[in-house]
């Protein structure tokens, strides 16, 4: 009996079964639930894995396949025509460093070139160029052909405001601040259309630069003409003031009258000194006042002294209200100085006006094209592999984000 029990226990150990020791033998307990958990997959986990596969296909595989199919089977070829130019600024010759014309032309040619280049760059990307080029090119004819794929096609009969984003995508202008070079790339769906579009943009840019140059020259010419006219009017007013001043005091040239009066006074003083010396000599020789010669000399001396006093009173006075040559000459000199200053300003303005007229015959701002629009031989756009790769990357990122959000929501619900 003991031998049979030992044999049964060994058999149970070999078969992996457990039994409780005791006088009576019990049926073995099999771990069926554990074996079932290891050999079968729960239904929720299988469902989640299935949804994950479906979401990956919907977010990544299908969009990538659709993008690749469209790009390689339906997307139209796009050709690029490129040209480059620079906006030159010619400094006009001015009358001097203080000339107002220099301020209008711009004191810094580099700053003026940058400003004009920025104007041209902004013009190429504006709706104004669409209006200006409407007579030479029609966007509907270039970009709205039924032969163009649907996504790349411009919908016809759109207003200019809605055509502008499409235009900015097809015509791109960039300005290099370090070199001052403007690069323009024009895209179209045939090589001929791309070159035609580039030539039209170049023509519009040249017209804008010529307009800027014409307006600058016209403004400078108008300003110089107005300044010269105002200076001429001021000079005429000065001459009228001098004429009125001469008529008021009945003196044509006060400085000449003063010089003449001074000269006469000097002569009288010289003669007076001679007569006084003669009188003193006669008196020392014994001549009395009753002597006719002495009386004559005394009368001449008195007359000359009276004339000298009158001349002195005419030239200047110590404080009376009488108008003297000194006061007349002072006012006359002020008017003459003002006339000379206005005359010099008028001469400078005339020279500036002549320079403005000379500059009007030349271009102060002009466009210099050193790379002409080319006829492309092969298409550059669309970059099919890049669009496909970007679609796949965007779909994968979206799929990862959606998966993370779904896991977070499931964890919160559990």
C-alpha positions in Angstrom: 0.0 0.0 0.0 2.7 2.5 0.9 4.6 1.6 -2.3 1.5 2.4 -4.4 1.1 5.8 -2.8 4.7 6.8 -3.5 4.3 5.7 -7.1 1.2 7.8 -7.5 3.0 10.9 -6.0 5.9 10.6 -8.3 3.6 10.2 -11.2 1.8 13.4 -10.2 5.1 15.3 -9.9 6.2 14.1 -13.3 2.9 15.1 -14.9 3.0 18.5 -13.2 -0.1 17.9 -11.1 -0.5 18.8 -7.4 -2.2 16.8 -4.9 -2.8 17.2 -1.2 -1.3 14.6 1.0 -3.8 12.7 3.0 -5.3 9.5 3.6 -7.5 9.9 0.6 -6.4 10.8 -3.0 -8.1 13.9 -4.7 -8.5 14.7 -8.4 -5.7 17.0 -9.8 -6.5 20.7 -10.2 -5.6 22.0 -13.7 -4.8 25.7 -14.2 -7.0 26.1 -17.2 -7.6 29.8 -17.0 -3.9 30.6 -17.0 -3.3 28.4 -20.0 -6.2 30.1 -21.8 -4.8 33.6 -21.1 -1.5 32.6 -22.6 -2.8 31.0 -25.7 -5.7 33.3 -26.7 -5.9 37.1 -27.3 -8.7 39.2 -25.6 -11.2 40.7 -27.9 -10.6 44.4 -26.9 -6.9 44.2 -27.6 -7.6 42.7 -31.0 -10.1 45.5 -31.7 -7.6 48.2 -30.7 -5.0 46.8 -33.0 -7.4 46.6 -35.9 -8.4 50.3 -35.3 -4.8 51.3 -35.2 -4.1 49.7 -38.5 -7.2 51.3 -40.1 -6.2 54.7 -38.7 -2.7 54.4 -40.0 -4.1 53.5 -43.4 -6.5 56.4 -43.4 -4.0 59.0 -42.1 -0.8 58.0 -43.9 -1.2 55.4 -46.6 -4.3 56.6 -48.4 -3.3 60.4 -48.5 0.2 59.5 -49.6 -1.1 57.2 -52.3 -3.5 59.9 -53.4 -0.8 62.6 -53.5 1.6 60.4 -55.4 -1.1 59.4 -57.9 -2.1 63.0 -58.5 1.4 64.3 -58.7 2.8 61.7 -61.0 -0.3 61.1 -63.1 -2.3 64.4 -63.3 -0.2 67.3 -62.0 0.9 69.7 -64.9 4.5 70.6 -65.6 5.5 74.1 -64.6 8.4 76.0 -66.2 10.3 78.8 -64.7 11.8 81.8 -66.6 14.2 83.9 -64.5 15.7 87.4 -65.0 17.7 89.7 -62.8 18.2 93.5 -62.8 19.4 96.3 -60.6 17.9 99.8 -60.1 20.5 102.5 -60.7 20.4 106.0 -59.1 22.2 108.8 -60.9 23.1 111.8 -58.7 22.2 115.1 -60.5 24.7 118.0 -60.6 23.8 120.6 -58.1 24.7 124.3 -57.7 26.3 123.7 -54.4 26.1 121.9 -51.1 23.2 124.1 -49.9 21.1 123.7 -53.0 17.6 122.5 -52.3 17.7 120.4 -55.4 20.2 118.1 -53.7 17.7 117.4 -51.0 15.0 116.4 -53.5 17.4 114.1 -55.4 18.4 112.3 -52.2 21.7 112.9 -50.4 22.6 109.2 -50.1 22.6 107.4 -53.5 22.7 103.9 -51.8 19.6 104.7 -49.7 17.8 106.0 -52.8 18.7 102.8 -54.7 17.4 100.6 -51.8 14.2 102.5 -51.6 13.6 102.3 -55.4 14.5 98.6 -55.4 12.0 98.0 -52.6 9.4 99.9 -54.6 9.9 97.7 -57.6 9.8 94.5 -55.6 6.6 95.5 -53.9 5.1 96.6 -57.2 5.7 93.1 -58.8 3.8 91.5 -55.9 0.9 94.0 -56.0 -2.4 94.2 -57.8 -1.2 97.3 -59.6 1.0 95.2 -62.0 -2.1 93.1 -62.8 -3.9 96.2 -63.9 -0.9 97.5 -65.8 -0.2 94.3 -67.6 -3.8 93.5 -68.4 -3.4 94.9 -72.0 -0.3 92.7 -72.7 -1.1 89.5 -70.8 -4.3 88.0 -69.4 -4.0 85.7 -66.4 -7.0 83.7 -67.5 -5.2 82.8 -70.8 -2.0 81.8 -69.1 -3.3 80.0 -66.0 -6.9 79.0 -66.6 -6.5 76.6 -69.5 -8.5 73.4 -69.2 -5.3 71.5 -70.0 -3.9 72.5 -66.6 -4.6 70.2 -63.7 -7.4 71.2 -61.4 -5.4 72.0 -58.3 -2.9 74.2 -60.2 -5.4 75.9 -62.4 -6.6 79.5 -61.9 -10.3 79.7 -61.8 -11.4 82.0 -64.6 -13.2 85.4 -64.2 -12.0 86.0 -60.7 -11.6 89.6 -59.5 -8.1 91.0 -59.2 -8.2 90.7 -55.4 -8.7 86.9 -55.6 -6.2 86.6 -58.5 -3.4 88.2 -56.4 -2.6 85.2 -54.2 -2.3 83.0 -57.2 -0.1 85.7 -59.0 2.2 85.9 -56.0 2.7 82.2 -56.1 3.5 82.2 -59.8 5.6 85.4 -60.0 8.1 85.8 -57.1 10.5 88.7 -56.7 13.4 88.8 -54.2 15.7 91.7 -53.3 19.3 91.1 -52.2 20.1 94.0 -49.8 23.9 93.3 -49.9 24.2 93.5 -53.7 21.0 95.5 -54.7 20.1 92.8 -57.2 16.4 91.9 -57.8 15.7 88.4 -58.9 12.3 87.6 -60.5 11.1 84.0 -61.2 8.0 83.7 -63.4 6.2 80.3 -63.6 3.9 79.0 -66.3 2.7 75.8 -67.8 4.6 76.1 -71.1 8.1 77.4 -71.7 6.8 80.1 -74.1 4.2 81.3 -71.6 6.9 81.4 -68.9 9.1 83.6 -71.0 6.2 85.8 -72.2 5.2 86.3 -68.5 8.8 87.2 -67.5 9.1 89.7 -70.4 5.8 91.3 -69.4 6.9 91.7 -65.8 10.2 93.1 -66.9 8.4 95.6 -69.2 6.1 96.7 -66.3 9.1 97.1 -64.0 10.9 99.3 -66.5 7.8 101.4 -67.0 7.5 101.9 -63.2 11.2 102.9 -62.9 10.8 105.3 -65.8 7.8 106.8 -64.1 9.7 107.2 -60.9 12.5 108.9 -62.8 10.1 111.2 -64.7 8.3 112.2 -61.5 11.6 112.9 -59.7 12.9 115.1 -62.6 9.6 116.9 -62.9 9.4 117.6 -59.2 13.0 118.8 -59.2 12.4 121.0 -62.2 9.1 122.4 -60.8 10.8 123.2 -57.4 13.8 124.9 -59.1 11.5 126.9 -61.3 9.3 128.0 -58.4 12.4 128.9 -56.3 13.9 131.0 -59.2 10.6 132.8 -59.7 10.3 133.6 -56.0 13.9 134.9 -56.0 13.2 137.0 -59.0 10.1 138.5 -57.4 12.1 139.3 -54.2 14.9 140.9 -56.3 12.3 143.0 -58.2 10.8 144.1 -54.8 14.3 145.2 -53.6 14.9 147.3 -56.7 11.5 148.9 -56.3 12.3 149.7 -52.7 15.5 151.3 -53.7 13.8 153.4 -56.4 11.2 154.6 -53.8 13.9 155.4 -51.4 15.8 157.5 -54.0 12.6 159.3 -54.9 11.7 160.0 -51.3 15.0 161.8 -50.6 15.6 163.0 -54.2 19.0 161.4 -54.2 20.1 159.0 -56.9 23.3 157.7 -55.3 23.6 158.8 -51.7 27.1 157.4 -51.4 28.3 159.6 -54.3 26.6 162.7 -52.8 28.2 162.0 -49.5 31.6 161.5 -51.1 31.2 164.8 -53.1 30.1 166.7 -50.0 33.0 165.4 -48.0 35.4 166.3 -50.8 34.0 169.9 -50.9 34.3 170.1 -47.2 37.9 169.0 -47.3 38.7 171.6 -49.9 37.1 174.3 -47.9 39.0 173.3 -44.8 42.2 173.4 -46.7 41.4 176.9 -48.1 40.3 178.0 -44.6 43.6 176.9 -43.2 45.5 178.8 -45.9 43.6 182.0 -45.3 44.0 181.8 -41.6 47.7 181.3 -42.0 47.9 184.4 -44.3 45.8 186.4 -41.9 48.2 185.5 -39.1 51.2 186.4 -41.2 49.7 189.8 -42.0 48.9 190.5 -38.5 52.4 189.6 -37.4 53.7 192.0 -39.9 51.8 194.9 -38.4 48.7 194.9 -40.5 45.6 196.2 -38.6 42.0 195.3 -38.9 41.4 198.5 -40.9 43.6 197.1 -43.6 41.6 196.2 -46.7 43.6 193.0 -47.2 43.0 191.9 -43.6 39.3 192.7 -43.9 39.0 190.7 -47.1 40.8 187.7 -45.5 38.5 187.9 -42.4 35.4 187.9 -44.7 36.6 184.9 -46.6 37.4 183.0 -43.5 34.0 183.7 -42.1 32.3 182.7 -45.3 34.3 179.5 -45.6 33.6 178.6 -41.9 29.9 179.1 -42.5 30.0 176.8 -45.6 31.9 174.2 -43.6 29.3 174.3 -40.9 26.5 173.9 -43.4 28.3 170.9 -45.0 28.8 169.3 -41.6 25.1 169.8 -40.8 24.2 168.2 -44.1 26.4 165.2 -43.6 25.6 164.5 -39.9 24.0 166.1 -36.9 24.4 165.5 -33.2 20.7 165.0 -32.3 18.3 167.0 -34.4 15.3 165.8 -36.4 16.9 167.0 -39.7 17.4 164.2 -42.2 21.2 164.0 -42.9 23.2 162.2 -45.5 24.5 159.9 -42.8 21.0 158.6 -42.0 20.0 158.5 -45.7 23.1 156.6 -46.5 22.5 154.2 -43.7 19.1 153.2 -44.9 20.3 153.1 -48.5 23.2 150.7 -47.5 20.7 148.4 -45.8 18.6 148.2 -48.9 21.7 147.7 -51.1 22.9 144.8 -48.9 19.5 143.2 -49.1 19.5 143.6 -52.8 23.0 142.1 -53.2 22.0 139.1 -51.0 18.8 138.4 -53.0 20.7 138.9 -56.2 23.3 136.2 -55.2 20.4 133.8 -54.2 18.7 134.5 -57.5 21.9 133.7 -59.4 22.2 130.4 -57.5 18.6 129.5 -58.1 19.0 130.3 -61.8 22.0 127.9 -61.9 20.0 125.2 -60.1 17.2 125.7 -62.6 19.6 125.2 -65.5 21.0 122.1 -63.9 17.4 120.8 -63.4 16.7 121.4 -67.0 19.9 119.6 -68.0 19.0 116.7 -65.8 15.5 116.5 -67.2 17.1 115.3 -70.5 18.7 112.4 -68.7 17.4 109.5 -66.6 18.1 109.9 -62.9 16.7 106.5 -62.1 17.0 103.6 -64.6 16.7 99.8 -64.6 19.7 97.8 -65.7 18.9 94.2 -66.7 22.0 92.0 -66.8 20.1 88.6 -66.9 17.4 88.5 -69.6 14.3 86.3 -69.3 15.3 82.8 -70.6 13.3 80.2 -72.4 13.2 77.2 -70.1 13.9 73.8 -71.5 12.7 71.5 -68.6 10.1 71.8 -65.9 11.1 72.5 -62.4 7.7 72.3 -60.6 6.0 70.5 -59.2 8.6 68.7 -57.1 6.6 65.5 -57.1 8.7 63.5 -54.6 8.8 66.4 -52.2 5.0 66.8 -52.3 4.6 63.1 -51.7 7.1 63.0 -48.9 5.5 66.1 -47.2 2.1 64.4 -47.5 3.4 61.2 -45.9 5.1 63.1 -43.1 2.1 65.3 -42.4 -0.1 62.2 -42.3 2.3 60.3 -40.0 2.4 63.2 -37.6 -1.4 63.5 -37.6 -1.7 59.7 -37.0 0.8 59.8 -34.1 -1.1 62.7 -32.5 -4.5 61.1 -32.9 -3.1 57.8 -31.5 -1.8 59.6 -28.5 -5.0 61.4 -27.9 -7.0 58.2 -28.3 -4.8 56.4 -25.7 -5.1 59.2 -23.2 -8.9 59.2 -23.6 -9.1 55.4 -23.2 -6.9 55.6 -20.1 -9.1 58.2 -18.6 -12.3 56.2 -19.3 -10.7 53.0 -17.9 
